[in-house]
């Protein structure tokens, strides 16, 4: 079970727009029905898209975030990142936090649930 999310990116001209999409998959470590997983994945996608402004921004921001974590760790000092990097880093963390809250809020029994985001 996975949720496919799509958005559009481009120069603003309709003919030059490219559809970008990503897949979110929930891995839950407790008994959760397929329907509950699907609903949680959809809530996660919607909250992530809303927090970042569009589904087309999810993969680019997530990719940059992962690169920054690989280079600087999970909690880099503010002076290790440029202003733009720090903005993207904190923007992703806030978006992911909002998505987790939206997805799991009333369903805390999912315990150590993890969401996998892929192109």
DSSP file (Angstrom, degrees, kcal/mol; ACC not computed):
  #  RESIDUE AA STRUCTURE BP1 BP2  ACC     N-H-->O    O-->H-N    N-H-->O    O-->H-N    TCO  KAPPA ALPHA  PHI   PSI    X-CA   Y-CA   Z-CA
    1    1 A X              0   0    0      0, 0.0    25,-0.4     0, 0.0     2,-0.3   0.000 360.0 360.0 360.0 128.3    0.0    0.0    0.0
    2    2 A X        -     0   0    0     23,-0.2     2,-0.5     2,-0.0    23,-0.2  -0.989 360.0-127.5-150.8 152.9    1.4    3.4   -1.0
    3    3 A X  E     -A   24   0A   0     21,-2.9    21,-2.7    -2,-0.3     2,-0.6  -0.908  18.6-151.7-104.7 125.3    0.1    6.8   -1.7
    4    4 A X  E     -A   23   0A   0     -2,-0.5     2,-0.4    19,-0.2    19,-0.2  -0.869  14.8-170.4 -98.5 124.2    1.2    8.4   -5.0
    5    5 A X  E     -A   22   0A   0     17,-3.4    17,-2.7    -2,-0.6     2,-0.4  -0.935   2.3-171.3-118.1 137.5    1.3   12.2   -4.9
    6    6 A X  E     +A   21   0A   0     -2,-0.4    49,-0.3    15,-0.3     2,-0.3  -0.951  10.7 163.4-132.0 149.9    1.7   14.5   -7.9
    7    7 A X  E     -A   20   0A   0     13,-3.2    13,-2.4    -2,-0.4     2,-0.4  -0.855  32.3-108.4-146.8-179.3    2.3   18.1   -8.5
    8    8 A X  E     +A   19   0A   0     -2,-0.3     2,-0.4    11,-0.3    48,-0.3  -0.947  27.4 179.6-122.4 141.5    3.5   20.4  -11.3
    9    9 A X  E     +A   18   0A   0      9,-2.5     9,-3.7    -2,-0.4     2,-0.3  -0.976  26.7  98.9-134.8 150.6    6.8   22.3  -11.6
   10   10 A X  S    S-     0   0    0     -2,-0.4     7,-0.2     7,-0.2     4,-0.1  -0.989  80.2 -53.9 163.5-165.6    8.0   24.5  -14.4
   11   11 A X  S    S-     0   0    0     -2,-0.3     3,-0.1     5,-0.3     6,-0.1   0.475  80.2 -97.5 -82.6  -2.1    8.5   28.0  -15.5
   12   12 A X  S    S+     0   0    0      1,-0.4     2,-0.5     2,-0.1     5,-0.1   0.217  92.3 116.6 102.4 -15.1    4.9   28.9  -15.0
   13   13 A X    >   -     0   0    0      1,-0.1     3,-1.2     3,-0.0     4,-0.4  -0.762  66.9-136.1 -87.6 131.8    3.9   28.4  -18.7
   14   14 A X  G >  S+     0   0    0     -2,-0.5     3,-1.3     1,-0.3    -1,-0.1   0.882 103.2  52.4 -55.8 -42.4    1.4   25.6  -19.0
   15   15 A X  G 3  S+     0   0    0      1,-0.3    -1,-0.3    -3,-0.0    -2,-0.0   0.723 110.8  48.2 -69.1 -20.2    3.2   24.0  -22.0
   16   16 A X  G <  S+     0   0    0     -3,-1.2    -5,-0.3     2,-0.1    -1,-0.3   0.339  84.0 118.9-101.4   5.9    6.5   23.9  -20.1
   17   17 A X    <   -     0   0    0     -3,-1.3     2,-0.5    -4,-0.4    -7,-0.2  -0.528  47.0-158.9 -79.4 139.1    5.2   22.4  -16.9
   18   18 A X  E     -A    9   0A   0     -9,-3.7    -9,-2.5    -2,-0.2     2,-0.4  -0.968  17.3-127.0-118.0 128.2    6.5   19.0  -15.9
   19   19 A X  E     -A    8   0A   0     -2,-0.5     2,-0.4   -11,-0.2   -11,-0.3  -0.609  25.1-167.1 -76.6 128.4    4.6   16.8  -13.5
   20   20 A X  E     +A    7   0A   0    -13,-2.4   -13,-3.2    -2,-0.4     2,-0.3  -0.937  10.1 177.2-113.5 138.7    6.6   15.7  -10.5
   21   21 A X  E     -A    6   0A   0     -2,-0.4     2,-0.3   -15,-0.3   -15,-0.3  -0.958  11.5-170.7-140.2 160.7    5.4   12.9   -8.3
   22   22 A X  E     -A    5   0A   0    -17,-2.7   -17,-3.4    -2,-0.3     2,-0.4  -0.956  17.9-130.0-144.3 161.9    6.5   11.0   -5.3
   23   23 A X  E     -AB   4 118A   0     95,-3.4    95,-2.3    -2,-0.3     2,-0.5  -0.950  12.6-161.4-117.8 135.5    5.3    7.9   -3.4
   24   24 A X  E     -AB   3 117A   0    -21,-2.7   -21,-2.9    -2,-0.4     2,-0.4  -0.966   9.7-173.9-114.3 130.5    4.8    7.7    0.4
   25   25 A X  E     - B   0 116A   0     91,-2.2    91,-2.8    -2,-0.5     2,-0.5  -0.990  14.9-142.1-127.5 131.3    4.7    4.3    2.0
   26   26 A X  E     - B   0 115A   0     -2,-0.4     2,-0.6   -25,-0.4    89,-0.2  -0.779   8.8-165.9 -93.2 129.4    3.9    3.7    5.6
   27   27 A X  E     - B   0 114A   0     87,-3.3    87,-2.6    -2,-0.5     2,-0.4  -0.954  14.0-174.9-112.1 109.3    5.7    1.0    7.5
   28   28 A X        -     0   0    0     -2,-0.6     4,-0.1    85,-0.2    83,-0.1  -0.861  21.5-155.1-108.6 140.6    3.8    0.3   10.7
   29   29 A X  S    S+     0   0    0     81,-0.8     2,-0.3    -2,-0.4    82,-0.1   0.271  75.8  58.7 -98.5  10.6    5.2   -2.0   13.4
   30   30 A X  S    S-     0   0    0     80,-0.2     2,-0.5    81,-0.0    -2,-0.1  -0.857 105.4 -71.6-130.2 167.5    1.8   -2.9   14.9
   31   31 A X        +     0   0    0     -2,-0.3     2,-0.4    78,-0.1    -2,-0.1  -0.463  62.6 159.2 -64.8 116.3   -1.3   -4.4   13.5
   32   32 A X        -     0   0    0     -2,-0.5    -4,-0.1    -4,-0.1     5,-0.0  -0.998  38.6-117.5-138.9 134.9   -2.9   -1.8   11.3
   33   33 A X     >  -     0   0    0     -2,-0.4     4,-2.3     1,-0.1     5,-0.2  -0.273  25.2-114.2 -69.9 159.3   -5.4   -2.4    8.5
   34   34 A X  H  > S+     0   0    0      1,-0.2     4,-2.7     2,-0.2     5,-0.2   0.875 118.9  53.8 -59.3 -38.0   -4.6   -1.6    4.9
   35   35 A X  H  > S+     0   0    0      2,-0.2     4,-2.5     1,-0.2    -1,-0.2   0.906 107.4  49.5 -65.4 -41.8   -7.3    1.0    5.0
   36   36 A X  H  > S+     0   0    0      2,-0.2     4,-2.3     1,-0.2    -2,-0.2   0.898 112.4  48.8 -64.1 -40.0   -5.8    2.7    8.0
   37   37 A X  H  X S+     0   0    0     -4,-2.3     4,-2.7     2,-0.2    -2,-0.2   0.941 111.1  49.8 -62.8 -47.0   -2.4    2.7    6.3
   38   38 A X  H  X S+     0   0    0     -4,-2.7     4,-2.3     1,-0.2    -2,-0.2   0.917 112.0  47.5 -59.7 -44.5   -3.8    4.2    3.2
   39   39 A X  H  X S+     0   0    0     -4,-2.5     4,-2.4     2,-0.2    -1,-0.2   0.906 112.2  49.4 -64.2 -41.7   -5.6    6.9    5.1
   40   40 A X  H  X S+     0   0    0     -4,-2.3     4,-2.4     2,-0.2    -2,-0.2   0.902 110.6  50.7 -64.3 -40.7   -2.5    7.7    7.1
   41   41 A X  H  X S+     0   0    0     -4,-2.7     4,-2.5     2,-0.2    -2,-0.2   0.906 110.9  48.9 -62.8 -41.7   -0.4    7.9    3.9
   42   42 A X  H  X S+     0   0    0     -4,-2.3     4,-2.6     2,-0.2    -2,-0.2   0.910 111.8  47.9 -65.4 -42.4   -3.0   10.2    2.3
   43   43 A X  H  X S+     0   0    0     -4,-2.4     4,-2.5     2,-0.2     5,-0.2   0.903 111.7  51.3 -63.9 -40.1   -3.0   12.5    5.3
   44   44 A X  H  X S+     0   0    0     -4,-2.4     4,-2.4     2,-0.2    -2,-0.2   0.942 112.0  46.3 -61.2 -49.1    0.8   12.5    5.4
   45   45 A X  H  X S+     0   0    0     -4,-2.5     4,-3.0     1,-0.2     5,-0.2   0.936 113.3  48.6 -58.9 -49.1    0.9   13.5    1.7
   46   46 A X  H  X S+     0   0    0     -4,-2.6     4,-2.7     1,-0.2    -1,-0.2   0.925 113.4  45.9 -61.0 -45.4   -1.7   16.2    2.0
   47   47 A X  H  X S+     0   0    0     -4,-2.5     4,-2.6     2,-0.2    -1,-0.2   0.892 113.7  49.5 -66.3 -38.9    0.0   17.8    5.0
   48   48 A X  H  X S+     0   0    0     -4,-2.4     4,-2.1    -5,-0.2     6,-0.2   0.937 113.0  46.7 -64.3 -46.4    3.4   17.6    3.4
   49   49 A X  H  X S+     0   0    0     -4,-3.0     4,-1.7     1,-0.2     5,-0.2   0.919 114.5  47.5 -60.7 -44.7    2.1   19.2    0.2
   50   50 A X  H  < S+     0   0    0     -4,-2.7    -2,-0.2    -5,-0.2    -1,-0.2   0.905 111.9  49.4 -64.3 -42.2    0.3   21.9    2.2
   51   51 A X  H  < S+     0   0    0     -4,-2.6    -1,-0.2     1,-0.2    -2,-0.2   0.858 118.7  38.0 -68.0 -35.1    3.3   22.7    4.4
   52   52 A X  H  < S-     0   0    0     -4,-2.1    -1,-0.2    -5,-0.2    -2,-0.2   0.630 112.3-116.6 -92.1 -14.5    5.7   23.0    1.4
   53   53 A X  S  < S+     0   0    0     -4,-1.7     2,-0.3    -5,-0.2    -3,-0.1   0.089  83.2  19.5 104.8 -23.3    3.2   24.7   -0.9
   54   54 A X  S >  S-     0   0    0     -5,-0.2     3,-1.6    -6,-0.2     4,-0.5  -0.930  72.0-116.0-172.6 149.1    2.9   22.1   -3.6
   55   55 A X  T >> S+     0   0    0    -49,-0.3     3,-1.1    -2,-0.3     4,-0.6   0.805 111.6  67.7 -60.6 -29.2    3.6   18.4   -4.2
   56   56 A X  H 3> S+     0   0    0    -48,-0.3     4,-0.5     1,-0.2    -1,-0.3   0.692  97.3  53.5 -66.4 -17.6    6.2   19.4   -6.8
   57   57 A X  H <> S+     0   0    0     -3,-1.6     4,-2.3     2,-0.1     5,-0.3   0.630  88.4  81.0 -90.1 -15.0    8.4   20.8   -4.0
   58   58 A X  H <> S+     0   0    0     -3,-1.1     4,-2.8    -4,-0.5     5,-0.2   0.953  93.8  41.6 -60.8 -55.9    8.4   17.7   -1.9
   59   59 A X  H  X S+     0   0    0     -4,-0.6     4,-2.7     1,-0.2     5,-0.2   0.925 116.2  47.6 -62.8 -46.3   11.1   15.7   -3.7
   60   60 A X  H  X S+     0   0    0     -4,-0.5     4,-2.1     2,-0.2    -1,-0.2   0.936 117.0  42.7 -60.9 -44.1   13.5   18.7   -4.3
   61   61 A X  H  X S+     0   0    0     -4,-2.3     4,-2.6     2,-0.2    -2,-0.2   0.914 115.5  49.7 -67.9 -41.7   13.3   19.9   -0.7
   62   62 A X  H  X S+     0   0    0     -4,-2.8     4,-2.7    -5,-0.3    -2,-0.2   0.903 110.1  51.3 -62.9 -41.6   13.5   16.4    0.7
   63   63 A X  H  X S+     0   0    0     -4,-2.7     4,-2.0    -5,-0.2    -1,-0.2   0.921 112.1  45.7 -62.4 -45.2   16.6   15.6   -1.5
   64   64 A X  H  X S+     0   0    0     -4,-2.1     4,-2.5    -5,-0.2    -2,-0.2   0.921 111.8  52.7 -64.1 -43.5   18.4   18.8   -0.3
   65   65 A X  H  X S+     0   0    0     -4,-2.6     4,-2.5     1,-0.2    -2,-0.2   0.933 109.2  48.8 -57.4 -47.6   17.4   18.0    3.3
   66   66 A X  H  X S+     0   0    0     -4,-2.7     4,-2.3     1,-0.2    -1,-0.2   0.879 110.9  50.6 -62.6 -37.9   18.9   14.5    3.0
   67   67 A X  H  X S+     0   0    0     -4,-2.0     4,-2.0     2,-0.2    -1,-0.2   0.911 110.4  49.5 -64.5 -42.1   22.1   15.9    1.5
   68   68 A X  H  X S+     0   0    0     -4,-2.5     4,-3.0     1,-0.2     5,-0.3   0.903 111.3  48.9 -64.4 -40.7   22.4   18.4    4.3
   69   69 A X  H  X S+     0   0    0     -4,-2.5     4,-2.4     1,-0.2    -1,-0.2   0.906 110.2  51.7 -64.2 -41.3   21.9   15.7    6.9
   70   70 A X  H  < S+     0   0    0     -4,-2.3    -1,-0.2    -5,-0.2    -2,-0.2   0.867 118.9  36.7 -63.2 -36.1   24.5   13.5    5.2
   71   71 A X  H  < S+     0   0    0     -4,-2.0    -2,-0.2    -5,-0.1    -1,-0.2   0.852 135.4  17.6 -83.6 -36.8   27.0   16.3    5.3
   72   72 A X  H  < S-     0   0    0     -4,-3.0     3,-0.2     1,-0.3    -3,-0.2   0.453 101.9-116.7-121.8  -3.1   26.2   18.0    8.6
   73   73 A X    ><  -     0   0    0     -4,-2.4     3,-0.6    -5,-0.3    -1,-0.3  -0.206  45.7 -59.4  89.0 175.8   24.2   15.5   10.7
   74   74 A X  T 3  S+     0   0    0      1,-0.3     2,-0.2    -4,-0.1    -1,-0.2   0.755 132.6  31.9 -69.6 -26.0   20.7   15.6   12.1
   75   75 A X  T 3  S-     0   0    0     -3,-0.2    -1,-0.3    -6,-0.1     3,-0.1  -0.578  79.8-178.4-133.2  71.5   21.3   18.8   14.1
   76   76 A X    <   -     0   0    0     -3,-0.6     2,-0.1    -2,-0.2    -3,-0.1  -0.349  34.8-104.8 -69.9 150.4   23.8   21.0   12.3
   77   77 A X    >>  -     0   0    0     -5,-0.2     3,-1.8     1,-0.1     4,-0.5  -0.471  29.2-117.7 -71.3 149.5   24.9   24.2   13.8
   78   78 A X  G >4 S+     0   0    0      1,-0.3     3,-0.8     2,-0.2    -1,-0.1   0.810 113.6  57.0 -59.8 -31.7   23.4   27.3   12.2
   79   79 A X  G 34 S+     0   0    0      1,-0.2    -1,-0.3     7,-0.0     4,-0.1   0.602  95.7  65.4 -79.2  -8.4   26.8   28.6   11.1
   80   80 A X  G <4 S+     0   0    0     -3,-1.8     2,-0.3     2,-0.1    -1,-0.2   0.668 100.6  59.3 -81.5 -17.0   27.6   25.4    9.2
   81   81 A X  S << S-     0   0    0     -3,-0.8     2,-0.0    -4,-0.5   -13,-0.0  -0.830  85.6-117.8-113.6 149.1   24.8   26.1    6.8
   82   82 A X     >  -     0   0    0     -2,-0.3     4,-2.8     1,-0.1     5,-0.2  -0.295  40.3-100.9 -70.4 168.7   24.2   29.0    4.4
   83   83 A X  H  > S+     0   0    0      1,-0.2     4,-2.0     2,-0.2     5,-0.1   0.906 125.4  47.7 -58.2 -43.1   21.0   31.0    5.0
   84   84 A X  H  > S+     0   0    0      2,-0.2     4,-2.4     1,-0.2    -1,-0.2   0.903 111.9  49.1 -67.0 -41.9   19.3   29.2    2.1
   85   85 A X  H  > S+     0   0    0      1,-0.2     4,-2.8     2,-0.2    -2,-0.2   0.919 111.2  49.6 -63.6 -43.6   20.3   25.8    3.4
   86   86 A X  H  X S+     0   0    0     -4,-2.8     4,-2.6     2,-0.2     5,-0.3   0.892 110.0  51.6 -62.5 -39.6   19.2   26.6    6.9
   87   87 A X  H  X S+     0   0    0     -4,-2.0     4,-2.3    -5,-0.2    -2,-0.2   0.933 113.3  43.5 -63.7 -45.9   15.8   27.8    5.5
   88   88 A X  H  X S+     0   0    0     -4,-2.4     4,-2.5     2,-0.2    -2,-0.2   0.893 113.2  53.0 -65.8 -39.6   15.3   24.6    3.5
   89   89 A X  H  X S+     0   0    0     -4,-2.8     4,-2.1     1,-0.2    -2,-0.2   0.946 115.0  39.2 -60.6 -50.7   16.5   22.4    6.4
   90   90 A X  H  X S+     0   0    0     -4,-2.6     4,-2.3     1,-0.2    -1,-0.2   0.844 113.1  56.7 -71.4 -32.9   14.1   24.0    8.9
   91   91 A X  H  X S+     0   0    0     -4,-2.3     4,-2.3    -5,-0.3    -2,-0.2   0.919 109.2  46.1 -63.5 -43.0   11.3   24.1    6.3
   92   92 A X  H  X S+     0   0    0     -4,-2.5     4,-3.1     2,-0.2     5,-0.3   0.936 111.6  51.1 -65.2 -45.0   11.6   20.3    5.7
   93   93 A X  H  X S+     0   0    0     -4,-2.1     4,-2.2     1,-0.2    -2,-0.2   0.904 112.5  46.3 -60.1 -40.9   11.6   19.6    9.4
   94   94 A X  H  X S+     0   0    0     -4,-2.3     4,-2.3     2,-0.2    -1,-0.2   0.909 114.0  48.4 -67.3 -41.8    8.5   21.7   10.0
   95   95 A X  H  X S+     0   0    0     -4,-2.3     4,-2.3     2,-0.2    -2,-0.2   0.915 112.8  47.6 -64.7 -43.3    6.7   20.1    7.0
   96   96 A X  H  X S+     0   0    0     -4,-3.1     4,-2.6     2,-0.2    -1,-0.2   0.900 111.3  51.1 -65.9 -40.1    7.6   16.6    8.1
   97   97 A X  H  X S+     0   0    0     -4,-2.2     4,-2.3    -5,-0.3    -2,-0.2   0.918 111.5  47.4 -62.3 -43.6    6.5   17.3   11.7
   98   98 A X  H  X S+     0   0    0     -4,-2.3     4,-2.5     2,-0.2    -2,-0.2   0.891 112.5  50.2 -64.1 -39.4    3.2   18.6   10.4
   99   99 A X  H  X S+     0   0    0     -4,-2.3     4,-2.6     2,-0.2    -2,-0.2   0.901 110.3  49.0 -67.2 -41.4    2.8   15.6    8.2
  100  100 A X  H  X S+     0   0    0     -4,-2.6     4,-2.7     2,-0.2     5,-0.3   0.913 112.4  48.4 -63.7 -42.4    3.5   13.1   11.0
  101  101 A X  H  X S+     0   0    0     -4,-2.3     4,-1.9     1,-0.2    -2,-0.2   0.917 114.1  46.3 -63.7 -43.4    1.0   14.9   13.2
  102  102 A X  H  < S+     0   0    0     -4,-2.5     4,-0.3     1,-0.2    -2,-0.2   0.898 117.8  42.9 -65.4 -39.9   -1.6   14.9   10.5
  103  103 A X  H  < S+     0   0    0     -4,-2.6    -2,-0.2   -60,-0.2    -1,-0.2   0.893 130.3  20.7 -74.9 -40.6   -1.0   11.2    9.6
  104  104 A X  H >< S+     0   0    0     -4,-2.7     3,-1.5    -5,-0.2     6,-0.2   0.504  87.5 109.8-111.5  -6.4   -0.7    9.7   13.1
  105  105 A X  T 3< S+     0   0    0     -4,-1.9     3,-0.5    -5,-0.3    -3,-0.1   0.866  94.5  23.4 -39.5 -67.5   -2.4   12.2   15.4
  106  106 A X  T 3  S+     0   0    0     -4,-0.3    -1,-0.3     1,-0.2     3,-0.2   0.481 122.3  61.9 -81.5   0.7   -5.5   10.2   16.3
  107  107 A X    X   +     0   0    0     -3,-1.5     3,-1.9     1,-0.1    -1,-0.2  -0.316  53.4 144.6-121.7  49.2   -3.8    6.9   15.5
  108  108 A X  G >   +     0   0    0     -3,-0.5     3,-1.8     1,-0.3    -1,-0.1   0.665  58.5  82.3 -63.0 -15.9   -0.9    6.9   18.0
  109  109 A X  G 3   +     0   0    0      1,-0.3    -1,-0.3    -3,-0.2     3,-0.2   0.617  68.8  82.8 -65.9  -9.7   -1.3    3.1   18.3
  110  110 A X  G <  S-     0   0    0     -3,-1.9   -81,-0.8     1,-0.2    -1,-0.3   0.562  78.2-174.8 -71.6  -4.9    0.8    2.8   15.1
  111  111 A X    <   +     0   0    0     -3,-1.8     2,-1.2     1,-0.2    -1,-0.2  -0.221  61.9  12.8  57.2-120.1    3.7    3.2   17.5
  112  112 A X  S    S+     0   0    0     -3,-0.2    -1,-0.2    -2,-0.1    -3,-0.0  -0.274  85.7 166.0 -88.1  49.7    7.0    3.4   15.6
  113  113 A X        -     0   0    0     -2,-1.2     2,-0.4   -85,-0.1   -85,-0.2  -0.358  17.1-161.7 -66.1 145.0    5.5    4.0   12.2
  114  114 A X  E     -B   27   0A   0    -87,-2.6   -87,-3.3    -2,-0.0     2,-0.5  -0.974   8.8-145.9-129.2 144.8    7.9    5.2    9.5
  115  115 A X  E     -B   26   0A   0     -2,-0.4     2,-0.5   -89,-0.2   -89,-0.2  -0.939   9.3-155.9-111.3 132.0    7.1    6.9    6.2
  116  116 A X  E     -B   25   0A   0    -91,-2.8   -91,-2.2    -2,-0.5     2,-0.5  -0.926   6.3-160.5-107.4 127.8    9.3    6.3    3.2
  117  117 A X  E     +B   24   0A   0     -2,-0.5     2,-0.3   -93,-0.2   -93,-0.2  -0.936  19.8 162.5-111.9 126.4    9.3    8.9    0.5
  118  118 A X  E      B   23   0A   0    -95,-2.3   -95,-3.4    -2,-0.5   -59,-0.1  -0.956 360.0 360.0-140.6 157.7   10.5    8.0   -3.0
  119  119 A X              0   0    0     -2,-0.3   -98,-0.2   -97,-0.2   -60,-0.0   0.459 360.0 360.0 -72.3 360.0   10.3    9.3   -6.6
